[in-house]
Amino acid sequence: MTTSAPDSAPVYYPEIPLSLARPAIIASVLAVVVLVISGILGHIFFGVWFAAGLVLSLLNAKMVQASVGAATASDNPRKKPVVLNTAVRLGLITVAALVIAFFFRPDGLGVMFGLALCQVIVVLSTVIPVMKGLRKQS
């Protein structure tokens, strides 16, 4: 036997956290840890580039919010400007990260790790509260 909400039940959408404060704090702590460890291991610039990757990722998240906010503020929102903005932004960030990784190798690879880990932090800081809200609903 399965249970489900009756058709007359109100639809509840949990609030999506839009603040980047928590991801920024987590990224800052992570940057300090990586800087200390990379310094101990004699590759301090890995930590510097890692921190740069974290900053790039947080800036990207902030620009995504601004882009979507601007697109949805109009009476007739269109996807094309958001898609173009996203493609250009991600292209520039990717090229910058690849240039850093190539010209400052091996420590320049830290920028790639910083970008990747910060994306995980940003996504989880958004998804976890939403999942908790959905779980409370059922």
Secondary structure, DSSP 8 states (H G I E B T S, - for coil): ------TTS-----------HHHHHHHHHHHHHHHHHHHHTT-HHHHHHHHHHHHHHHHHHHHHHHHHHHHHHSSS--SHHHHHHHHHHHHHHHHHHHHHHHHTTTGGGHHHHHHHHHHHHHHHHHHHHHHHHHHHH-
